[in-house]
Amino acid sequence: MAKTASVTYTNPVLPGFYPDPSVVRVGDDYYLTTSTFEYFPGLPIFHSRDLMHWSQIGHALHRPDQLDMTGRKSSEGIFAPTIRYHEGTFYIITTDAMGIGNFYISAQDPAGPWSDPIRIPYGNIDPSLMFDEDGKVYVTAQSGADADSHIIQYEMDIETGQALSEPVVIARGDGGVWTEGPHLYNIRGSYYLVCACGGTGRDHRALVYRSEQPYGPFEMMPHPMLTHNGLPDHPIQNTGHAELLEGPDGTWWIMFLGVRPVDGQYSVLGRETFLAPVRWNEEGWPVVDNNEGTVSLTMTAGGTADAGANDVLAVGHGPIMQDAGHVRFGTDTGGAGLSGVGQNGCKAHSWRDDFDRPQMELRWTSVRVWDRSRIALTEREGSLTLRGNAFTLRDDGPVVFAGVRQQHLSMTATTELSFEPIQAGDEAGLAVRLNERGHLAMGVCRLSDGRRTLRAVSVDRGEVAVLAQIPLQGEQLFLRMESDGRSYSMLYSLDRSGWNCIASAPAAVVSSDRNGGFTGAMIGLYTTGNGSESKAYARYDFFEYTGYTS
């Protein structure tokens, strides 16, 4: 047996709001995408050589003419994609919930450009593709709802999207609600079906079936291949929606979503992407963690009997890096990413955007539409310029917002804002957004009586509360959000040498456990006219993010 080193890595391998991961291996390279719901650009594309370090290389939904997201409410839009590769072409199949429904797109290069959508006829959500050895292409998708949710399958013409057969029910789950997220695999002549069940909360789990035929009949493994629904105190909860894959060395892995609850109660970061090794038991089933607690925040996998004691490779998501527009999650240092010792002896992982490139870095996204007439790098060199429309963070329209995912429970986000509100209602600042019902914002605004103020606002369960309001002089100031996972503090400074806390609010405000939906906290820059077109331009000179890990 060849000498194989064991590997120690840190979960989640994609921290922050990256749910429903789907992965494909092409040779020694892996490509991954996740759900994005109402955010645009959508469907981020990541690359890795080891499943543990990921670089974002593009978005699959990157043009407004590909898909118009302006009518999607929060947690509608792009659900559960599947990425596959066949004969030189990459495919992503997914759902535009409350929009055009199920469709797929393709590309020769996973970094893009990607094609316009081709719609497909059957299925509710979570369609998946499988290219079989005999040339047939199968679509496997969820159908029905709640306790009647089940998995259907049919053959498709990959050139046109037309169905070549009628859909057939192939699985109905284990009696739980929402049997969904199916992936069909041909593994050495046997067909394995992996699907999610139990909803997206604490009862979430991954089921596995097998058959000698693509349409079954399928035998279900007697217990979930992956769940933590019986481990209420485990630091990783809601595990499920899994993708099974084999490495080039014959090792098997599973990528799946999970959450890291704060004090076991609520999740701020949303559903994140985790990785675990798979072992095949004597009965031929893939086994991961059926309430055994073996999936953890620090994992060691692999290794053989003749591997040496010094052959341990320690990896983890480490600092978040940027290179030529590519966001990297790895243990590298230098470049735009900074690392060091932070608060209370924790390790600090930092990155900074000085907005000095011709295009926005790939980590940035907006709500429903990226309006280049309102979010631009070209108005003034070295700054991001935002101009507000009538929509606010409380509205389900195309609010002017440029955000990034919060990826650490303890973090700070800092920006420098130059803004002179012209008319009553003009407002710009820094926000932490879950959705319209739950967000925190600190912005410079002009009141109806002409006063210019810095105002801190909490929107919780749709109810607006002004936490603080202070008068301001001058056009320029620094804004900062700090969090320890339990609360957010909103601070400002005139010269960045001393910080003043204007207000604080519970972190649960931006938790889906409290305010619903399927997303996680996004930290971003916003501007609005609060019901009118804004005549003022907000200019942000930099954005700096620092996350802390123990």
C-alpha positions as CSV (number, residue, x, y, z in Angstrom):
1,M,0.0,0.0,0.0
2,A,1.3,3.5,-0.9
3,K,2.3,5.7,1.9
4,T,-0.5,8.1,2.7
5,A,-0.3,11.0,5.2
6,S,-3.2,11.9,7.5
7,V,-4.7,15.3,7.1
8,T,-6.0,17.6,9.8
9,Y,-8.3,20.5,8.8
10,T,-10.8,23.0,10.2
11,N,-14.5,23.0,9.6
12,P,-16.3,24.7,8.1
13,V,-14.1,24.7,5.0
14,L,-16.3,27.5,3.6
15,P,-17.3,29.6,6.6
16,G,-20.3,31.9,6.4
17,F,-23.5,31.8,4.3
18,Y,-22.5,29.1,1.8
19,P,-25.4,26.5,2.0
20,D,-26.3,23.4,-0.2
21,P,-22.8,22.8,-1.5
22,S,-22.4,20.8,-4.7
23,V,-18.9,19.6,-5.9
24,V,-17.5,18.0,-9.0
25,R,-14.0,16.6,-9.5
26,V,-12.3,17.0,-12.9
27,G,-9.0,15.2,-12.7
28,D,-7.2,16.6,-9.7
29,D,-9.3,19.7,-9.5
30,Y,-12.5,20.3,-7.6
31,Y,-15.2,22.8,-8.4
32,L,-17.9,23.9,-6.0
33,T,-21.0,26.1,-6.0
34,T,-23.7,26.9,-3.4
35,S,-27.2,28.4,-3.1
36,T,-27.4,32.2,-3.2
37,F,-31.2,32.9,-2.9
38,E,-31.9,36.6,-3.6
39,Y,-28.3,37.7,-3.9
40,F,-26.7,38.7,-7.2
41,P,-24.2,37.9,-8.7
42,G,-25.3,34.4,-7.9
43,L,-23.9,30.8,-7.7
44,P,-20.3,31.5,-6.7
45,I,-17.8,29.2,-8.3
46,F,-14.9,27.9,-6.1
47,H,-11.8,25.8,-7.0
48,S,-9.7,23.5,-4.9
49,R,-7.1,20.8,-5.2
50,D,-7.7,19.2,-1.8
51,L,-11.4,20.0,-0.7
52,M,-10.0,22.0,2.2
53,H,-8.6,25.2,0.6
54,W,-11.0,27.0,-1.7
55,S,-10.5,29.9,-4.1
56,Q,-13.5,31.7,-5.6
57,I,-12.9,32.1,-9.4
58,G,-16.2,33.5,-10.6
59,H,-20.0,33.4,-10.5
60,A,-22.2,31.3,-12.7
61,L,-25.0,33.9,-12.7
62,H,-23.1,37.0,-13.6
63,R,-25.2,38.9,-16.1
64,P,-28.6,40.6,-15.5
65,D,-29.8,39.3,-18.9
66,Q,-29.1,35.7,-17.7
67,L,-31.7,36.0,-15.0
68,D,-33.7,38.9,-13.7
69,M,-33.9,38.6,-9.9
70,T,-35.7,41.9,-9.2
71,G,-39.0,40.2,-8.2
72,R,-37.6,37.7,-5.7
73,K,-38.3,38.1,-2.1
74,S,-35.7,37.2,0.5
75,S,-34.9,33.5,0.6
76,E,-36.5,33.1,-2.8
77,G,-34.4,32.9,-5.9
78,I,-31.6,30.4,-6.4
79,F,-32.0,27.2,-4.4
80,A,-29.7,24.1,-4.2
81,P,-27.6,23.9,-7.3
82,T,-25.8,20.8,-8.7
83,I,-22.6,21.2,-10.6
84,R,-21.4,18.5,-13.0
85,Y,-18.9,18.0,-15.8
86,H,-19.3,16.0,-19.0
87,E,-17.1,15.8,-22.1
88,G,-15.4,19.1,-21.7
89,T,-18.5,21.1,-20.5
90,F,-19.5,22.2,-17.0
91,Y,-23.2,22.2,-16.1
92,I,-25.1,23.7,-13.2
93,I,-28.7,22.8,-12.7
94,T,-30.8,24.7,-10.1
95,T,-34.1,26.3,-9.2
96,D,-35.2,29.9,-9.4
97,A,-37.9,29.7,-6.7
98,M,-40.9,31.9,-7.4
99,G,-39.2,32.8,-10.7
100,I,-38.6,30.7,-13.9
101,G,-38.4,27.4,-11.9
102,N,-35.9,24.7,-12.8
103,F,-33.1,25.4,-15.3
104,Y,-29.5,24.6,-16.2
105,I,-26.6,26.6,-17.6
106,S,-23.3,25.5,-19.1
107,A,-19.7,26.7,-19.6
108,Q,-16.5,25.5,-21.1
109,D,-14.5,27.3,-18.3
110,P,-16.0,27.1,-14.8
111,A,-14.8,30.7,-14.2
112,G,-17.2,31.7,-16.9
113,P,-18.8,33.0,-19.0
114,W,-21.8,30.8,-18.4
115,S,-24.7,30.4,-20.8
116,D,-28.3,31.6,-20.6
117,P,-30.7,29.3,-18.8
118,I,-32.4,26.4,-20.4
119,R,-35.6,25.5,-18.6
120,I,-36.6,22.0,-17.8
121,P,-40.2,20.7,-17.4
122,Y,-40.5,18.6,-14.3
123,G,-39.7,18.9,-10.6
124,N,-40.3,21.3,-7.8
125,I,-36.9,22.2,-6.3
126,D,-33.3,20.8,-6.0
127,P,-32.8,19.3,-9.5
128,S,-29.6,17.3,-10.0
129,L,-27.9,15.9,-13.1
130,M,-26.2,12.5,-13.6
131,F,-24.4,11.6,-16.8
132,D,-24.4,7.8,-17.0
133,E,-21.9,5.5,-18.6
134,D,-24.4,4.5,-21.4
135,G,-24.8,8.2,-22.5
136,K,-28.1,8.7,-20.8
137,V,-28.6,11.9,-18.8
138,Y,-30.9,11.8,-15.7
139,V,-32.6,14.6,-13.9
140,T,-33.4,13.8,-10.2
141,A,-35.5,16.3,-8.4
142,Q,-37.7,17.0,-5.4
143,S,-41.5,17.0,-5.9
144,G,-44.5,17.4,-3.6
145,A,-44.4,19.2,-0.3
146,D,-43.8,18.7,3.4
147,A,-44.6,15.1,4.5
148,D,-45.6,14.2,0.9
149,S,-42.2,15.5,-0.4
150,H,-40.5,12.8,-2.6
151,I,-37.9,12.3,-5.3
152,I,-38.7,12.0,-9.0
153,Q,-36.4,11.1,-11.9
154,Y,-36.5,11.3,-15.7
155,E,-34.2,11.3,-18.7
156,M,-33.3,14.5,-20.5
157,D,-31.8,15.7,-23.7
158,I,-28.9,17.8,-22.5
159,E,-28.8,19.9,-25.7
160,T,-32.4,21.1,-25.5
161,G,-33.6,20.5,-21.9
162,Q,-36.5,18.4,-23.3
163,A,-37.6,15.4,-21.2
164,L,-37.1,12.0,-22.9
165,S,-39.3,10.2,-20.4
166,E,-42.1,10.8,-18.0
167,P,-41.0,11.3,-14.3
168,V,-40.9,8.3,-12.0
169,V,-41.0,8.4,-8.2
170,I,-37.9,6.7,-6.9
171,A,-37.8,7.6,-3.2
172,R,-40.1,8.8,-0.5
173,G,-37.8,9.3,2.4
174,D,-38.0,7.8,5.9
175,G,-41.2,9.3,7.0
176,G,-39.8,12.8,7.8
177,V,-40.8,16.0,6.1
178,W,-39.2,17.5,3.0
179,T,-37.3,14.7,1.3
180,E,-35.2,16.8,-1.1
181,G,-31.7,17.6,-2.3
182,P,-31.2,14.4,-4.3
183,H,-27.9,13.3,-6.0
184,L,-27.7,10.1,-8.1
185,Y,-24.4,8.4,-8.5
186,N,-23.2,5.4,-10.6
187,I,-20.5,3.9,-8.3
188,R,-18.9,0.9,-9.9
189,G,-22.1,-0.3,-11.5
190,S,-24.4,0.3,-8.5
191,Y,-26.6,3.3,-8.2
192,Y,-26.6,5.3,-5.0
193,L,-29.1,8.1,-4.2
194,V,-28.2,10.6,-1.5
195,C,-31.0,13.0,-0.4
196,A,-31.8,15.3,2.5
197,C,-34.8,14.9,4.8
198,G,-36.3,16.5,8.0
199,G,-36.3,20.1,6.9
200,T,-33.5,22.6,7.3
201,G,-33.6,22.7,11.2
202,R,-32.3,20.5,14.0
203,D,-33.9,17.3,12.5
204,H,-32.0,17.7,9.2
205,R,-30.3,14.5,8.0
206,A,-28.9,12.8,4.9
207,L,-30.3,9.5,3.7
208,V,-28.7,7.1,1.2
209,Y,-30.3,4.5,-1.1
210,R,-28.9,2.0,-3.5
211,S,-30.1,-0.1,-6.5
212,E,-28.8,-2.1,-9.4
213,Q,-30.9,0.1,-11.8
214,P,-31.1,3.9,-12.1
215,Y,-34.9,3.8,-11.4
216,G,-34.7,1.3,-8.7
217,P,-36.3,-0.3,-6.8
218,F,-34.0,1.4,-4.2
219,E,-33.1,0.0,-0.8
220,M,-32.6,2.6,1.9
221,M,-29.9,2.3,4.5
222,P,-31.7,1.7,7.8
223,H,-30.3,4.8,9.4
224,P,-29.1,8.2,8.2
225,M,-25.6,8.4,6.8
226,L,-25.2,11.8,8.4
227,T,-27.2,13.6,11.1
228,H,-26.7,15.4,14.5
229,N,-30.4,15.5,15.3
230,G,-29.8,13.5,18.5
231,L,-26.8,15.6,19.7
232,P,-28.3,18.9,21.0
233,D,-25.1,20.0,22.6
234,H,-22.8,19.4,19.6
235,P,-21.2,22.6,18.2
236,I,-22.3,21.6,14.7
237,Q,-26.1,21.3,14.0
238,N,-28.6,21.0,11.2
239,T,-26.2,18.7,9.2
240,G,-27.5,17.5,5.8
241,H,-27.9,18.2,2.1
242,A,-24.8,16.2,1.2
243,E,-22.6,15.6,-1.9
244,L,-20.7,12.4,-2.1
245,L,-17.4,12.3,-4.1
246,E,-14.3,10.3,-4.6
247,G,-10.8,11.8,-4.6
248,P,-8.2,10.9,-7.3
249,D,-6.4,8.7,-4.7
250,G,-9.6,6.6,-4.0
251,T,-10.5,8.3,-0.8
252,W,-14.2,9.2,-0.3
253,W,-15.6,12.4,1.1
254,I,-18.8,14.2,1.8
255,M,-19.5,17.9,1.6
256,F,-22.6,19.1,3.4
257,L,-24.2,22.1,5.1
258,G,-24.4,22.7,8.8
259,V,-24.7,25.6,11.3
260,R,-22.7,26.7,14.3
261,P,-25.2,27.8,16.9
262,V,-24.4,30.5,19.4
263,D,-24.8,29.1,22.9
264,G,-26.8,26.3,21.2
265,Q,-29.6,28.7,20.4
266,Y,-29.4,30.5,17.1
267,S,-27.2,30.8,14.1
268,V,-25.8,34.2,12.9
269,L,-23.6,33.0,10.1
270,G,-26.2,30.8,8.4
271,R,-25.7,27.4,6.9
272,E,-22.0,26.8,6.1
273,T,-20.1,24.2,4.0
274,F,-18.5,21.4,6.0
275,L,-16.3,18.4,4.9
276,A,-16.0,14.9,6.4
277,P,-14.4,11.6,5.3
278,V,-16.6,8.7,4.3
279,R,-16.0,5.1,5.1
280,W,-17.7,2.2,3.4
281,N,-19.0,-0.5,5.8
282,E,-19.0,-4.2,5.3
283,E,-22.6,-4.0,3.9
284,G,-21.4,-1.6,1.2
285,W,-23.0,1.6,2.6
286,P,-21.2,4.9,2.8
287,V,-21.1,6.0,6.5
288,V,-20.3,9.4,8.0
289,D,-21.9,10.3,11.3
290,N,-25.2,9.0,12.6
291,N,-25.3,10.9,15.9
292,E,-21.9,9.6,16.8
293,G,-20.4,13.1,17.0
294,T,-17.4,12.3,14.8
295,V,-17.9,15.3,12.5
296,S,-16.2,18.1,14.4
297,L,-14.7,21.6,14.0
298,T,-11.3,20.0,13.8
299,M,-11.0,16.8,11.7
300,T,-8.3,14.3,11.0
301,A,-8.8,12.0,8.0
302,G,-6.8,9.6,6.0
303,G,-3.5,7.9,6.7
304,T,-2.4,4.3,6.3
305,A,-0.5,1.8,8.5
306,D,2.8,2.6,6.8
307,A,2.4,6.3,6.9
308,G,5.1,7.9,8.9
309,A,4.6,9.8,12.2
310,N,5.8,13.0,10.5
311,D,3.4,12.8,7.6
312,V,0.7,14.9,9.1
313,L,-0.4,17.9,7.0
314,A,-2.2,20.6,9.1
315,V,-4.6,22.8,7.2
316,G,-7.6,25.0,7.8
317,H,-9.5,27.8,6.4
318,G,-7.2,30.3,8.1
319,P,-7.1,33.9,6.8
320,I,-9.2,34.8,3.8
321,M,-7.0,35.9,1.0
322,Q,-7.4,37.8,-2.3
323,D,-5.3,37.3,-5.4
324,A,-6.1,38.8,-8.8
325,G,-9.8,39.0,-7.9
326,H,-9.9,35.5,-6.5
327,V,-11.0,35.0,-3.0
328,R,-9.0,32.3,-1.3
329,F,-9.7,30.4,1.9
330,G,-6.4,28.9,3.1
331,T,-3.4,29.1,5.5
332,D,-1.5,31.5,3.3
333,T,-0.2,34.8,4.6
334,G,0.7,38.0,2.9
335,G,-1.0,39.7,0.0
336,A,-4.4,41.3,0.8
337,G,-4.9,39.0,3.8
338,L,-3.4,39.7,7.1
339,S,-3.1,37.4,10.1
340,G,-1.9,37.8,13.7
341,V,-2.9,37.8,17.3
342,G,-6.2,39.6,17.9
343,Q,-8.5,40.3,20.9
344,N,-8.1,38.1,24.0
345,G,-5.3,36.2,22.4
346,C,-7.5,35.0,19.5
347,K,-6.0,34.6,16.0
348,A,-7.0,37.4,13.7
349,H,-7.9,36.8,10.0
350,S,-8.1,40.1,8.1
351,W,-8.6,41.4,4.6
352,R,-9.0,44.9,3.2
353,D,-10.5,46.2,0.0
354,D,-9.3,49.7,-1.0
355,F,-11.5,49.7,-4.1
356,D,-8.5,50.4,-6.3
357,R,-9.3,47.8,-9.0
358,P,-11.4,48.2,-12.1
359,Q,-13.9,45.6,-11.0
360,M,-15.4,44.6,-7.7
361,E,-13.7,41.6,-6.0
362,L,-15.7,38.4,-6.3
363,R,-16.7,38.3,-2.6
364,W,-19.0,41.3,-3.1
365,T,-22.7,40.8,-3.9
366,S,-25.9,42.8,-3.9
367,V,-29.6,42.2,-3.2
368,R,-31.5,41.0,-6.4
369,V,-29.5,43.1,-8.9
370,W,-26.1,44.7,-9.2
371,D,-27.0,48.1,-10.6
372,R,-23.8,49.5,-12.1
373,S,-25.5,52.9,-12.4
374,R,-25.7,53.0,-8.6
375,I,-22.8,50.8,-7.4
376,A,-19.6,51.9,-9.2
377,L,-15.9,52.0,-8.9
378,T,-15.4,54.5,-11.7
379,E,-17.0,57.6,-10.2
380,R,-13.8,58.4,-8.1
381,E,-10.5,56.6,-8.2
382,G,-9.9,54.5,-5.1
383,S,-13.4,54.5,-3.7
384,L,-16.7,52.8,-4.1
385,T,-19.6,55.1,-5.0
386,L,-23.2,54.3,-4.1
387,R,-26.2,56.4,-5.1
388,G,-29.5,55.5,-3.4
389,N,-32.9,54.8,-4.9
390,A,-36.3,54.8,-3.2
391,F,-35.9,51.3,-1.6
392,T,-34.7,50.8,1.9
393,L,-33.3,47.7,3.7
394,R,-36.9,47.1,4.9
395,D,-38.2,46.8,1.3
396,D,-38.2,43.7,-0.9
397,G,-37.0,45.7,-4.0
398,P,-33.6,46.2,-5.4
399,V,-32.0,48.1,-2.5
400,V,-28.6,49.6,-3.1
401,F,-26.4,47.4,-1.0
402,A,-22.9,45.9,-1.6
403,G,-22.2,43.2,1.0
404,V,-19.9,40.3,2.0
405,R,-20.6,37.3,4.1
406,Q,-19.8,37.4,7.8
407,Q,-17.6,34.4,8.4
408,H,-16.6,34.6,12.0
409,L,-18.8,35.0,15.1
410,S,-16.3,37.4,16.5
411,M,-15.4,40.1,14.0
412,T,-15.1,43.7,13.2
413,A,-16.0,45.5,9.9
414,T,-14.7,49.0,9.3
415,T,-15.2,51.5,6.5
416,E,-14.5,55.2,5.8
417,L,-17.6,57.1,4.5
418,S,-17.8,60.5,2.8
419,F,-21.4,61.6,2.4
420,E,-23.3,64.8,2.4
421,P,-27.0,64.1,2.3
422,I,-28.7,66.7,0.2
423,Q,-32.4,66.2,0.8
424,A,-34.5,64.8,3.6
425,G,-34.3,61.0,3.6
426,D,-30.8,60.7,2.0
427,E,-29.0,58.1,4.0
428,A,-25.8,56.0,3.7
429,G,-23.8,53.8,6.1
430,L,-22.9,50.3,7.2
431,A,-25.4,47.4,7.8
432,V,-25.6,43.8,8.9
433,R,-28.4,42.2,6.9
434,L,-30.3,39.0,7.2
435,N,-33.5,40.1,5.4
436,E,-36.1,42.8,5.5
437,R,-37.4,41.6,8.8
438,G,-34.0,41.4,10.6
439,H,-31.1,43.8,10.1
440,L,-29.0,46.4,11.9
441,A,-27.9,49.7,10.2
442,M,-25.8,52.7,11.2
443,G,-26.1,55.5,8.8
444,V,-25.6,59.2,8.1
445,C,-29.0,60.8,7.2
446,R,-30.7,64.1,6.8
447,L,-33.9,64.5,8.8
448,S,-37.0,66.4,7.6
449,D,-36.1,69.4,9.7
450,G,-32.7,69.6,7.9
451,R,-30.5,68.2,10.7
452,R,-27.7,65.9,9.7
453,T,-27.4,62.9,12.1
454,L,-25.8,59.6,12.6
455,R,-28.5,57.1,13.4
456,A,-28.4,53.5,14.6
457,V,-31.5,51.4,13.8
458,S,-32.6,47.8,14.6
459,V,-35.3,46.1,12.5
460,D,-36.4,43.0,14.4
461,R,-39.4,40.9,13.3
462,G,-40.2,43.8,11.0
463,E,-40.4,46.3,13.8
464,V,-38.2,49.4,13.5
465,A,-36.4,50.7,16.6
466,V,-34.2,53.8,16.5
467,L,-31.4,52.9,19.0
468,A,-29.6,56.1,18.9
469,Q,-29.3,59.4,17.0
470,I,-26.6,62.0,17.4
471,P,-25.9,65.3,15.5
472,L,-23.0,65.3,13.0
473,Q,-20.7,67.9,11.6
474,G,-18.4,67.4,8.6
475,E,-18.7,65.1,5.6
476,Q,-16.2,62.3,6.5
477,L,-16.2,59.7,9.3
478,F,-15.3,56.1,10.0
479,L,-18.0,53.5,10.8
480,R,-17.5,50.1,12.5
481,M,-19.5,47.1,13.4
482,E,-18.2,44.7,16.1
483,S,-19.6,41.4,17.1
484,D,-18.8,38.7,19.6
485,G,-21.6,36.4,18.3
486,R,-24.0,37.5,21.0
487,S,-24.3,41.2,20.2
488,Y,-23.3,43.8,17.7
489,S,-21.8,47.2,18.7
490,M,-22.1,50.1,16.3
491,L,-19.2,52.6,16.6
492,Y,-18.0,55.7,14.8
493,S,-14.8,57.8,14.8
494,L,-13.8,61.1,13.2
495,D,-10.2,60.3,12.9
496,R,-9.9,56.5,13.6
497,S,-7.8,57.2,16.7
498,G,-10.7,56.8,19.1
499,W,-14.0,55.0,18.7
500,N,-17.4,55.9,20.2
501,C,-20.1,53.3,20.6
502,I,-23.4,54.7,19.5
503,A,-25.6,51.6,20.2
504,S,-25.6,47.8,20.5
505,A,-28.2,45.1,19.7
506,P,-28.6,41.4,20.1
507,A,-27.0,39.3,17.4
508,A,-30.1,37.1,17.2
509,V,-31.7,39.9,15.2
510,V,-29.8,38.7,12.1
511,S,-30.5,35.0,12.8
512,S,-32.9,33.0,10.7
513,D,-34.0,31.2,13.9
514,R,-35.6,34.5,14.9
515,N,-36.4,36.3,11.6
516,G,-36.9,33.4,9.2
517,G,-35.4,32.5,5.9
518,F,-32.5,30.4,4.7
519,T,-29.7,32.9,4.6
520,G,-27.0,34.3,7.0
521,A,-25.5,37.6,8.0
522,M,-24.2,39.8,5.3
523,I,-22.2,42.9,6.2
524,G,-22.4,45.7,3.7
525,L,-22.5,49.3,2.5
526,Y,-25.8,50.8,1.7
527,T,-27.5,54.0,0.6
528,T,-31.1,55.0,0.2
529,G,-33.4,57.9,-0.4
530,N,-36.0,56.5,2.0
531,G,-38.8,56.6,-0.5
532,S,-37.3,59.0,-3.0
533,E,-34.5,59.0,-5.5
534,S,-31.3,60.1,-3.7
535,K,-29.4,63.1,-5.1
536,A,-26.4,62.5,-3.0
537,Y,-23.4,60.2,-3.6
538,A,-21.9,58.1,-0.8
539,R,-18.2,57.3,-1.3
540,Y,-16.5,54.5,0.7
541,D,-12.7,54.7,0.7
542,F,-12.1,51.2,2.0
543,F,-13.7,48.2,3.7
544,E,-11.8,46.1,6.2
545,Y,-12.9,42.9,7.8
546,T,-11.2,41.1,10.7
547,G,-12.5,37.8,12.1
548,Y,-11.2,36.1,15.2
549,T,-10.8,32.4,16.0
550,S,-9.4,30.8,19.2
